[in-house]
Amino acid sequence: MVQFSIPLILLLLLLFYGGTFWISVRIGKRNENADGYMTAGNKLGFGISAASMTATWIWASSLYASATSGYTYGISGPIHYGLWGALMILFIYPFGRRIRAVAPKAHTLAEVMFARHGRSSQLMLAGSNVVGSVISLMSNFLAGGVLIALLSPLNFIQGVFTVALGVLLYSLWSGFRASVLTDFVQVVAMLGAVVVIVPVIFFAAGFPAAFEIGAANLTAQQSNFFSSEAFLKQGAPYIAAVLAYAIGNQTIAQRLFAVDERLIKPTFITATVGYGATVIGIGMLGVLALYLGIEPVDGDVNNIIPQMALTYLPPILLVLFFIMVIGALSSTADSDLAALSSIAMADVYGQNVAGKKNANPRTMLLIGRITMVLATAVAISFASLQLSILDLLVFVGALWGALVFPVIASFYWKKVTNKAFTVSVLVALACFLPVRFGWFPVDGAMGYLVDVFNVIGIGVVLGLMVFGFFGLRPAVTVGLIAMVASAPFVIGFLHDYATLSGSLVAYAVSAVVCFAMSVRSKENFDFAVIKRRTGDFDPEPEERHPDDSPEQLAPVPAAKGNQQ
Amino acid sequence: MSTIWLTLYVLVWPVIVAVVLGVLVTAFTKEWLESRRTGEDLV
């Protein structure tokens, strides 16, 4: 197998991480701004925001998993991975506009939940964000280690450390500002590589003629664009996760709060198309491998993409392929570091330790940087365990499903209380875990009960998707129609698919409990309060509102202002 | 799917990616030039 020499791999890594570090140094400020470190001033332009959103959402695992889906499920496989992943970005934007309208200068979604409900809701959301980002960080370091070990004489551990330290190096000082600016360079490298690599492999491997020669390598399901197997095993669980990933992922929320409020729609739509085309395009390599009858090395389907690259690309394009994967994993890893640091700064220190009135921006910056170092160390440790990342992500995605309805409802419905939010999420998790992990047999009456919640879950997911774009009445109509139409097919059937069932049960239970506890509540929340209780950690005095609580009104000590 | 449709199905994605890349680079360049002209930070 072709490998890079040690001097070449070190040169490539030096150029990549040295270049991104140089970019971060160019924008670095001696006294960084704590709010800038988290959201870059809330006024990013369309180009840099859309590039950053695209780069962040494309990670190494999404490239590998899309190709795996193509190799496993055939010609529709990459669609059932990439399309639904892309729609995660699209479906969050109408909610994103509402979130920015009520909290224009927030830093994290959990921070907004603190202003809306209180501590328990905030910490539940922040906790789920932390788990997701640490898993994502670990996954990207792991992918980097595997790739470097595969393509060079360096071993896995050396690869993990190189990638982790490279990302930390350019992210540490300027945080989110460095993340979004380097994202642009990384997305140019990634998208440019896809434009070149996919057609080159296509023709080098003997396509289109190979479609006819290799057709016998595909099963009937793999040859069918409308494969039910691909839909049920790959597509459907992702559709269920569409809203969950978007709500539960702080990297998306952070960009939502960073982009100029007027540019949310074009930013999210461009990122949707960019992500979808890139990931589906790379996934086509899995389909080509299937037609060619290629067997993955060591039986590991994650090796399909590197195998195709090593077999069909000339050395110069192999370098481009390497940069594409390193760019994908680094852009997501730096976003995860920025997300984790923001949660530690705003949610842990800013809201819960010091309190907003006493939060010192200089201390916040120190906490943010320490968080990045600690998160890197933790992710390196976990990466060495080589856990099944996709299994962990599917699990976390379903966990996030329990949060979706309570979070979204909290931005629109005045009656939702902190108690309703907290109880509904906890009850949903308590129902999700046994269904997802088969803690009890789901046959007979229990199976039917699970399927009833599956039906409700389908209605909730589709209803929420419609609600974001068209409002309450169409959402309720679509949700009810979806439940009625799906019931005959779901009842007595879907409980056998534990991953999908667990996710739908989480949606259904949280929605039912949250609705039941809120509908009779006397709560009449004033959403204008959120705008006043979130935002910059050193606000101007005139930004304060006389209706705020005494704690909110406390003057900001002059000594802590180090803003530029 | 016939061979020609399969070929289009596989190769359409890099074309879409190229279009998106063009949009991103154009927009970024405009923002970068604007930030240089006004003296404001890009991020």
Interface residues (C-beta under 8 A of the other chain):
Chain A: I27 A40 G41 L44 G45 F46 G47 I48 A50 A51 T54 I75 R177 V180 L181 F184 V187 V188 L191 G192 V194 V195 V196 V198 P199 F202 F207 P208 A209 F211 E212 S223 F225 T270 V273 G274 A277 T278 I280 G281 M284 V287 L288
Chain B: M1 T3 I4 L6 T7 Y9 V10 L11 W13 P14 I16 V17 A18 V20 L21 V23 L24 V25 T26 A27 F28 T29 K30 E31 E34 D41 L42 V43
